[in-house]
Amino acid sequence: MKEKVWVCVGIGSNIEPERHIRAGLAELRRRFSPLTVSTVYANPAIGFVGDDFLNLAVTFATDWPVQAVAAALREIESVHQPRGPGTKLLPRALDLDLLLYADLVLHENGIRVPRDEITRYAFVLGPLAEIAGDRRHPLLGVTFAELWANFDRSRERLRPVGLAL
């Protein structure tokens, strides 16, 4: 039996977000249960004009290879909204980003872990630090709690949302 590895996924939506986030979580639970789920946070769209996003992070353990996890995330997304090239800065029904796959550093075949967005955006780092604050960034060697404590939050305001998941 293969050893399980720790995985973190960022989830976001600004098109019927409550419905799409719940559906995405249900599918992630079906494939990767149990999940550790952060608080859901609302924040303005970044890079384009649009409705606020709801964002959260989840972690789970799996024995699936990184390529299979990434493919599963794309498959789940495509059920909600097909994703074409160059559609990142648009409204999204469901966006699932593989943020971390254990301590793996990989930039090939469309897979980038750890994701650069972890240190760039409050809506990624905040939820991640909440559920995995004691884990260390594979490249920086500092914990996500430390990164969050030093993050300039004046640029992005996260608002906790009481969404039952």
Residue pairs with C-beta under 8 A, 6 or more apart in sequence:
1 63
2 63
3 63
4 61
4 62
4 63
5 61
5 62
5 63
5 101
5 102
6 59
6 60
6 61
6 100
6 102
6 135
7 32
7 59
7 60
7 61
7 62
7 69
7 98
7 100
7 101
7 102
8 57
8 58
8 59
8 98
8 99
8 100
8 128
8 131
8 132
9 28
9 57
9 58
9 59
9 60
9 73
9 96
9 97
9 98
9 99
10 55
10 56
10 57
10 95
10 96
10 97
10 99
10 115
10 117
10 124
10 127
10 128
11 21
11 24
11 25
11 55
11 56
11 57
11 58
11 94
11 95
11 96
11 97
12 53
12 54
12 55
12 56
12 92
12 94
12 95
12 97
12 123
13 20
13 21
13 24
13 53
13 54
13 92
13 93
13 94
13 95
14 45
14 50
14 51
14 52
14 53
14 54
14 91
14 92
15 51
15 81
15 91
15 92
15 93
16 93
17 53
17 54
18 54
18 163
20 80
20 93
20 94
21 40
21 54
21 56
21 94
21 163
21 165
22 165
23 79
23 80
23 94
24 76
24 77
24 80
24 94
24 96
25 35
25 37
25 58
25 165
27 76
27 79
28 35
28 58
28 60
28 76
28 96
29 35
31 72
32 60
32 61
32 62
32 64
33 60
34 60
35 58
35 59
35 60
36 58
36 59
36 60
36 131
36 132
37 56
37 57
37 58
37 131
37 165
38 56
38 57
38 58
38 127
38 128
38 130
38 131
39 56
39 127
39 130
39 160
39 161
40 54
40 55
40 56
40 160
40 161
40 163
40 165
41 54
41 55
41 56
41 123
41 126
41 127
41 158
41 159
41 160
41 161
42 52
42 53
42 54
42 55
42 158
42 159
42 160
42 161
43 52
43 53
43 55
43 122
43 123
43 156
43 157
43 158
43 159
44 52
44 53
44 156
44 157
45 51
45 52
45 53
45 91
46 121
46 123
46 156
47 89
48 89
48 90
48 91
50 90
50 91
51 91
53 92
53 123
54 161
54 163
55 123
55 124
55 127
55 158
56 127
57 99
57 124
57 127
57 128
57 130
57 131
57 132
58 131
59 131
59 132
62 69
64 72
66 98
66 101
66 104
66 106
66 111
66 113
67 109
67 111
69 98
69 101
70 98
70 110
70 111
73 96
73 97
73 98
74 83
74 96
76 94
76 96
77 83
77 94
77 95
77 96
80 93
80 94
81 92
81 93
81 94
97 115
97 117
97 124
98 111
98 113
98 115
99 113
99 114
99 115
99 117
99 118
99 124
99 128
100 113
100 114
100 115
100 118
100 128
100 135
100 138
101 113
103 136
103 138
104 113
104 138
105 113
105 114
105 138
105 139
106 112
106 113
113 138
114 137
114 138
114 139
115 124
117 124
118 124
118 125
118 128
118 137
118 144
118 147
119 125
119 137
119 140
119 147
121 156
122 151
122 153
122 155
122 156
122 157
122 158
123 156
123 158
125 144
125 147
125 148
125 151
126 148
126 151
126 158
128 144
128 148
129 144
129 145
129 147
129 148
132 144
133 143
133 144
133 145
133 148
134 143
134 144
134 145
135 143
135 144
136 142
136 143
136 144
137 143
137 144
137 147
140 147
